Amino acid sequence: MTSSRIDRIRTLLQMELQPTQLEIIDESAKHIGHVGAAGGAGHFQVHIKSEQFLGKSTIACHRLVYQALDSMMIKDIHALSILIQQ
């Protein structure tokens, strides 16, 4: 299931932000026993670079990522760490 979540995250980010660099790391195993993990949602780290981030603040870039992943944010993603590369 984890690889399908990563694939879905990748697809959504590619469709919305056309990243020039993208790395997705599943950190869910580090959070076994955590309340969010008990519900099945995962913990992910995203390293992303996109031309859509140029001239935007870090907060604005994070909002774009969250907007792209909105459909996954409750059921599939419990925690998301974002590293914007500019």
PyMOL commands that place a pseudoatom at each C-alpha (Angstrom):
pseudoatom trace, name=CA, resn=MET, resi=1, chain=A, elem=C, hetatm=0, pos=[0.000, 0.000, 0.000]
pseudoatom trace, name=CA, resn=THR, resi=2, chain=A, elem=C, hetatm=0, pos=[2.878, 2.360, 0.760]
pseudoatom trace, name=CA, resn=SER, resi=3, chain=A, elem=C, hetatm=0, pos=[4.269, 2.197, -2.766]
pseudoatom trace, name=CA, resn=SER, resi=4, chain=A, elem=C, hetatm=0, pos=[0.822, 2.929, -4.185]
pseudoatom trace, name=CA, resn=ARG, resi=5, chain=A, elem=C, hetatm=0, pos=[0.575, 5.978, -1.908]
pseudoatom trace, name=CA, resn=ILE, resi=6, chain=A, elem=C, hetatm=0, pos=[3.982, 7.178, -3.053]
pseudoatom trace, name=CA, resn=ASP, resi=7, chain=A, elem=C, hetatm=0, pos=[2.925, 6.643, -6.665]
pseudoatom trace, name=CA, resn=ARG, resi=8, chain=A, elem=C, hetatm=0, pos=[-0.259, 8.616, -6.050]
pseudoatom trace, name=CA, resn=ILE, resi=9, chain=A, elem=C, hetatm=0, pos=[1.628, 11.444, -4.320]
pseudoatom trace, name=CA, resn=ARG, resi=10, chain=A, elem=C, hetatm=0, pos=[4.080, 11.521, -7.233]
pseudoatom trace, name=CA, resn=THR, resi=11, chain=A, elem=C, hetatm=0, pos=[1.277, 11.575, -9.820]
pseudoatom trace, name=CA, resn=LEU, resi=12, chain=A, elem=C, hetatm=0, pos=[-0.642, 14.381, -8.098]
pseudoatom trace, name=CA, resn=LEU, resi=13, chain=A, elem=C, hetatm=0, pos=[2.464, 16.542, -7.638]
pseudoatom trace, name=CA, resn=GLN, resi=14, chain=A, elem=C, hetatm=0, pos=[3.581, 15.970, -11.223]
pseudoatom trace, name=CA, resn=MET, resi=15, chain=A, elem=C, hetatm=0, pos=[0.142, 16.854, -12.589]
pseudoatom trace, name=CA, resn=GLU, resi=16, chain=A, elem=C, hetatm=0, pos=[-0.232, 20.020, -10.515]
pseudoatom trace, name=CA, resn=LEU, resi=17, chain=A, elem=C, hetatm=0, pos=[3.315, 21.362, -10.126]
pseudoatom trace, name=CA, resn=GLN, resi=18, chain=A, elem=C, hetatm=0, pos=[5.392, 19.785, -12.919]
pseudoatom trace, name=CA, resn=PRO, resi=19, chain=A, elem=C, hetatm=0, pos=[8.420, 19.435, -10.622]
pseudoatom trace, name=CA, resn=THR, resi=20, chain=A, elem=C, hetatm=0, pos=[11.925, 19.455, -12.063]
pseudoatom trace, name=CA, resn=GLN, resi=21, chain=A, elem=C, hetatm=0, pos=[13.087, 17.486, -9.010]
pseudoatom trace, name=CA, resn=LEU, resi=22, chain=A, elem=C, hetatm=0, pos=[10.977, 15.265, -6.786]
pseudoatom trace, name=CA, resn=GLU, resi=23, chain=A, elem=C, hetatm=0, pos=[11.832, 12.807, -4.042]
pseudoatom trace, name=CA, resn=ILE, resi=24, chain=A, elem=C, hetatm=0, pos=[9.247, 11.185, -1.786]
pseudoatom trace, name=CA, resn=ILE, resi=25, chain=A, elem=C, hetatm=0, pos=[10.320, 9.339, 1.346]
pseudoatom trace, name=CA, resn=ASP, resi=26, chain=A, elem=C, hetatm=0, pos=[7.971, 7.173, 3.385]
pseudoatom trace, name=CA, resn=GLU, resi=27, chain=A, elem=C, hetatm=0, pos=[8.761, 7.680, 7.071]
pseudoatom trace, name=CA, resn=SER, resi=28, chain=A, elem=C, hetatm=0, pos=[5.736, 5.761, 8.350]
pseudoatom trace, name=CA, resn=ALA, resi=29, chain=A, elem=C, hetatm=0, pos=[7.819, 2.982, 9.922]
pseudoatom trace, name=CA, resn=LYS, resi=30, chain=A, elem=C, hetatm=0, pos=[9.364, 5.546, 12.278]
pseudoatom trace, name=CA, resn=HIS, resi=31, chain=A, elem=C, hetatm=0, pos=[5.898, 6.339, 13.624]
pseudoatom trace, name=CA, resn=ILE, resi=32, chain=A, elem=C, hetatm=0, pos=[4.477, 2.889, 14.362]
pseudoatom trace, name=CA, resn=GLY, resi=33, chain=A, elem=C, hetatm=0, pos=[2.311, 3.170, 17.449]
pseudoatom trace, name=CA, resn=HIS, resi=34, chain=A, elem=C, hetatm=0, pos=[1.648, 6.874, 16.839]
pseudoatom trace, name=CA, resn=VAL, resi=35, chain=A, elem=C, hetatm=0, pos=[-2.032, 7.832, 16.897]
pseudoatom trace, name=CA, resn=GLY, resi=36, chain=A, elem=C, hetatm=0, pos=[-2.030, 8.863, 13.214]
pseudoatom trace, name=CA, resn=ALA, resi=37, chain=A, elem=C, hetatm=0, pos=[-0.339, 5.641, 12.190]
pseudoatom trace, name=CA, resn=ALA, resi=38, chain=A, elem=C, hetatm=0, pos=[-3.013, 3.603, 13.974]
pseudoatom trace, name=CA, resn=GLY, resi=39, chain=A, elem=C, hetatm=0, pos=[-5.589, 4.869, 11.489]
pseudoatom trace, name=CA, resn=GLY, resi=40, chain=A, elem=C, hetatm=0, pos=[-3.484, 3.731, 8.549]
pseudoatom trace, name=CA, resn=ALA, resi=41, chain=A, elem=C, hetatm=0, pos=[-2.432, 7.164, 7.289]
pseudoatom trace, name=CA, resn=GLY, resi=42, chain=A, elem=C, hetatm=0, pos=[1.262, 7.575, 6.509]
pseudoatom trace, name=CA, resn=HIS, resi=43, chain=A, elem=C, hetatm=0, pos=[4.090, 9.963, 7.304]
pseudoatom trace, name=CA, resn=PHE, resi=44, chain=A, elem=C, hetatm=0, pos=[5.904, 11.275, 4.240]
pseudoatom trace, name=CA, resn=GLN, resi=45, chain=A, elem=C, hetatm=0, pos=[8.735, 13.631, 3.396]
pseudoatom trace, name=CA, resn=VAL, resi=46, chain=A, elem=C, hetatm=0, pos=[8.679, 15.443, 0.043]
pseudoatom trace, name=CA, resn=HIS, resi=47, chain=A, elem=C, hetatm=0, pos=[11.668, 17.185, -1.507]
pseudoatom trace, name=CA, resn=ILE, resi=48, chain=A, elem=C, hetatm=0, pos=[10.423, 19.173, -4.476]
pseudoatom trace, name=CA, resn=LYS, resi=49, chain=A, elem=C, hetatm=0, pos=[11.596, 21.795, -6.943]
pseudoatom trace, name=CA, resn=SER, resi=50, chain=A, elem=C, hetatm=0, pos=[9.231, 23.457, -9.403]
pseudoatom trace, name=CA, resn=GLU, resi=51, chain=A, elem=C, hetatm=0, pos=[9.280, 26.538, -11.569]
pseudoatom trace, name=CA, resn=GLN, resi=52, chain=A, elem=C, hetatm=0, pos=[5.879, 27.325, -10.065]
pseudoatom trace, name=CA, resn=PHE, resi=53, chain=A, elem=C, hetatm=0, pos=[7.694, 28.135, -6.810]
pseudoatom trace, name=CA, resn=LEU, resi=54, chain=A, elem=C, hetatm=0, pos=[9.803, 30.918, -8.326]
pseudoatom trace, name=CA, resn=GLY, resi=55, chain=A, elem=C, hetatm=0, pos=[9.157, 34.239, -6.620]
pseudoatom trace, name=CA, resn=LYS, resi=56, chain=A, elem=C, hetatm=0, pos=[6.876, 32.691, -3.993]
pseudoatom trace, name=CA, resn=SER, resi=57, chain=A, elem=C, hetatm=0, pos=[7.411, 32.500, -0.250]
pseudoatom trace, name=CA, resn=THR, resi=58, chain=A, elem=C, hetatm=0, pos=[8.030, 29.146, 1.397]
pseudoatom trace, name=CA, resn=ILE, resi=59, chain=A, elem=C, hetatm=0, pos=[4.521, 29.259, 2.867]
pseudoatom trace, name=CA, resn=ALA, resi=60, chain=A, elem=C, hetatm=0, pos=[2.985, 29.880, -0.562]
pseudoatom trace, name=CA, resn=CYS, resi=61, chain=A, elem=C, hetatm=0, pos=[4.971, 26.933, -1.973]
pseudoatom trace, name=CA, resn=HIS, resi=62, chain=A, elem=C, hetatm=0, pos=[3.805, 24.679, 0.865]
pseudoatom trace, name=CA, resn=ARG, resi=63, chain=A, elem=C, hetatm=0, pos=[0.217, 25.703, 0.175]
pseudoatom trace, name=CA, resn=LEU, resi=64, chain=A, elem=C, hetatm=0, pos=[0.616, 24.641, -3.459]
pseudoatom trace, name=CA, resn=VAL, resi=65, chain=A, elem=C, hetatm=0, pos=[1.883, 21.219, -2.364]
pseudoatom trace, name=CA, resn=TYR, resi=66, chain=A, elem=C, hetatm=0, pos=[-0.944, 20.789, 0.163]
pseudoatom trace, name=CA, resn=GLN, resi=67, chain=A, elem=C, hetatm=0, pos=[-3.472, 21.876, -2.459]
pseudoatom trace, name=CA, resn=ALA, resi=68, chain=A, elem=C, hetatm=0, pos=[-2.123, 19.289, -4.915]
pseudoatom trace, name=CA, resn=LEU, resi=69, chain=A, elem=C, hetatm=0, pos=[-2.361, 16.535, -2.271]
pseudoatom trace, name=CA, resn=ASP, resi=70, chain=A, elem=C, hetatm=0, pos=[-5.662, 17.656, -0.761]
pseudoatom trace, name=CA, resn=SER, resi=71, chain=A, elem=C, hetatm=0, pos=[-7.522, 14.474, -1.729]
pseudoatom trace, name=CA, resn=MET, resi=72, chain=A, elem=C, hetatm=0, pos=[-4.999, 12.386, 0.261]
pseudoatom trace, name=CA, resn=MET, resi=73, chain=A, elem=C, hetatm=0, pos=[-4.527, 14.560, 3.331]
pseudoatom trace, name=CA, resn=ILE, resi=74, chain=A, elem=C, hetatm=0, pos=[-6.947, 12.913, 5.753]
pseudoatom trace, name=CA, resn=LYS, resi=75, chain=A, elem=C, hetatm=0, pos=[-7.171, 9.261, 4.768]
pseudoatom trace, name=CA, resn=ASP, resi=76, chain=A, elem=C, hetatm=0, pos=[-3.723, 8.580, 3.280]
pseudoatom trace, name=CA, resn=ILE, resi=77, chain=A, elem=C, hetatm=0, pos=[-1.362, 11.211, 4.702]
pseudoatom trace, name=CA, resn=HIS, resi=78, chain=A, elem=C, hetatm=0, pos=[-1.207, 11.907, 8.427]
pseudoatom trace, name=CA, resn=ALA, resi=79, chain=A, elem=C, hetatm=0, pos=[2.013, 13.926, 8.389]
pseudoatom trace, name=CA, resn=LEU, resi=80, chain=A, elem=C, hetatm=0, pos=[3.857, 15.632, 5.553]
pseudoatom trace, name=CA, resn=SER, resi=81, chain=A, elem=C, hetatm=0, pos=[7.275, 17.230, 5.750]
pseudoatom trace, name=CA, resn=ILE, resi=82, chain=A, elem=C, hetatm=0, pos=[8.033, 19.453, 2.752]
pseudoatom trace, name=CA, resn=LEU, resi=83, chain=A, elem=C, hetatm=0, pos=[11.436, 20.655, 1.635]
pseudoatom trace, name=CA, resn=ILE, resi=84, chain=A, elem=C, hetatm=0, pos=[11.154, 23.255, -1.115]
pseudoatom trace, name=CA, resn=GLN, resi=85, chain=A, elem=C, hetatm=0, pos=[14.205, 23.446, -3.349]
pseudoatom trace, name=CA, resn=GLN, resi=86, chain=A, elem=C, hetatm=0, pos=[14.651, 26.720, -5.184]
for i in range(1, 86): cmd.bond("trace and resi %d" % i, "trace and resi %d" % (i + 1))
show_as sticks, trace
zoom trace
